[in-house]
Amino acid sequence: MYLNSKISSRITSQVLSGGEVKNQLMTHNIMTDYGLQAWAQGSLGSHLALGSGSRAEVGNITSLAAHVRTTSGVYSYSDINVIDDVAGVMRSNHTLTVTYPIETVNRNYSEIGIHNNNVNQLQTYALLSDSTGQTTSQTVLAGEQLRVYYTVQFAIPLLHSEVKMINGVSTTVSTVPLYTGRDVLARLPRTSTNYLWAAGQPVPTAGTVPSGGVGAPTASRSGNTSTIALNDTQGNLTGGISMVRAGDNSNNIGLLIHFDPPIQKTSAHSAKFITAAVLSNGDFHES
């Protein structure tokens, strides 16, 4: 199954004078191609680069046009596992807060991007914009400083269904999210808390953990895929396997994957359940 998820952002940049907010801008960014790949299988950086140039906001961008400075920050998390029926997603916000040192000379900043300790490998990119959406620059005078709240939103569809051929049988595979993850590591289930259910389970509701189930092996992760492998003697459930749970509710992604009809697993078969993270840019959903 492919876990098709959307990434978006809301960036608030504030000029501080004497510790008070003098002015602020709010803008949005794109995740770069490199950033989407990096977060699917690794981590989102905690370094935030500022520049005074401009470049088109396109996926293959790798660096700022005119880098000025970089400062690292700390992530906080809010609106975790929000079920948004209007947008049809479960979402969570990951906010990187960065406060830059006090400026010693006047600066005009116009571009910004997250990276993982390498300013030439941007994971996100944005041009600062005003309230009308027009690109602009933000002036920070000597003696003032800039503070940025950079919120990256991760959203999973509440229900995603595909028809697959499994062992020669046309099977509707439906995926719903349990949890969206409370960290900025790979967007995949990666714990040992996996379960299987026998035939008779309905398509689950997002965010709801069903009762019962039997333990499944620990998932392995490689790149942007997560795999639960069953040997010949595992998962031989009455009527077949109707549902798989991958992940838990700690800091990780949690999923339920439902099969209709159930997978007919016996001691004559082995099986693998493989989930691949596919991330793309999307729209920011307000709380």
Secondary structure as the mmCIF struct_conf table of DSSP 4:
data_model
#
loop_
_struct_conf.conf_type_id
_struct_conf.id
_struct_conf.beg_label_comp_id
_struct_conf.beg_label_asym_id
_struct_conf.beg_label_seq_id
_struct_conf.end_label_comp_id
_struct_conf.end_label_asym_id
_struct_conf.end_label_seq_id
STRN STRN1 TYR A 2 SER A 17
TURN_TY1_P TURN_TY1_P1 GLY A 18 GLY A 19
STRN STRN2 GLU A 20 THR A 27
STRN STRN3 ILE A 30 MET A 31
HELX_RH_AL_P HELX_RH_AL_P1 ASP A 33 GLN A 41
BEND BEND1 GLY A 42 GLY A 42
STRN STRN4 SER A 43 SER A 43
STRN STRN5 HIS A 47 GLY A 51
BEND BEND2 SER A 52 SER A 52
TURN_TY1_P TURN_TY1_P2 GLY A 59 ASN A 60
BEND BEND3 SER A 63 SER A 63
BEND BEND4 ALA A 65 ALA A 66
STRN STRN6 HIS A 67 SER A 72
STRN STRN7 VAL A 74 ASP A 84
TURN_TY1_P TURN_TY1_P3 ASP A 85 GLY A 88
STRN STRN8 VAL A 89 THR A 99
HELX_LH_PP_P HELX_LH_PP_P1 TYR A 100 GLU A 103
BEND BEND5 THR A 104 VAL A 105
STRN STRN9 ARG A 107 TYR A 109
STRN STRN10 GLU A 111 HIS A 115
BEND BEND6 ASN A 116 ASN A 117
TURN_TY1_P TURN_TY1_P4 VAL A 119 ASN A 120
BEND BEND7 GLN A 121 GLN A 121
STRN STRN11 LEU A 122 LEU A 122
BEND BEND8 GLN A 123 GLN A 123
STRN STRN12 THR A 124 LEU A 127
STRN STRN13 SER A 129 SER A 129
TURN_TY1_P TURN_TY1_P5 SER A 131 THR A 132
BEND BEND9 GLY A 133 GLY A 133
STRN STRN14 THR A 135 THR A 135
STRN STRN15 GLN A 138 VAL A 140
TURN_TY1_P TURN_TY1_P6 ALA A 142 GLY A 143
STRN STRN16 GLN A 145 PRO A 157
BEND BEND10 LEU A 158 LEU A 158
STRN STRN17 HIS A 160 ILE A 166
TURN_TY1_P TURN_TY1_P7 ASN A 167 GLY A 168
STRN STRN18 VAL A 169 THR A 180
BEND BEND11 ARG A 182 VAL A 184
STRN STRN19 LEU A 185 LEU A 185
BEND BEND12 ARG A 187 LEU A 188
BEND BEND13 THR A 191 SER A 192
STRN STRN20 ASN A 194 ALA A 198
TURN_TY1_P TURN_TY1_P8 ALA A 199 GLY A 200
HELX_LH_PP_P HELX_LH_PP_P2 GLN A 201 THR A 205
TURN_TY1_P TURN_TY1_P9 ALA A 206 GLY A 207
HELX_LH_PP_P HELX_LH_PP_P3 VAL A 209 PRO A 210
BEND BEND14 SER A 211 SER A 211
STRN STRN21 VAL A 214 ALA A 216
HELX_LH_PP_P HELX_LH_PP_P4 PRO A 217 ALA A 219
STRN STRN22 SER A 220 SER A 222
TURN_TY1_P TURN_TY1_P10 GLY A 223 ASN A 224
STRN STRN23 THR A 225 LEU A 230
TURN_TY1_P TURN_TY1_P11 ASP A 232 THR A 233
BEND BEND15 GLN A 234 GLN A 234
TURN_TY1_P TURN_TY1_P12 THR A 238 GLY A 239
STRN STRN24 ILE A 241 ALA A 246
BEND BEND16 ASN A 249 ASN A 252
STRN STRN25 ILE A 253 ILE A 263
TURN_TY1_P TURN_TY1_P13 SER A 267 ALA A 268
STRN STRN26 ALA A 271 ASN A 281
#
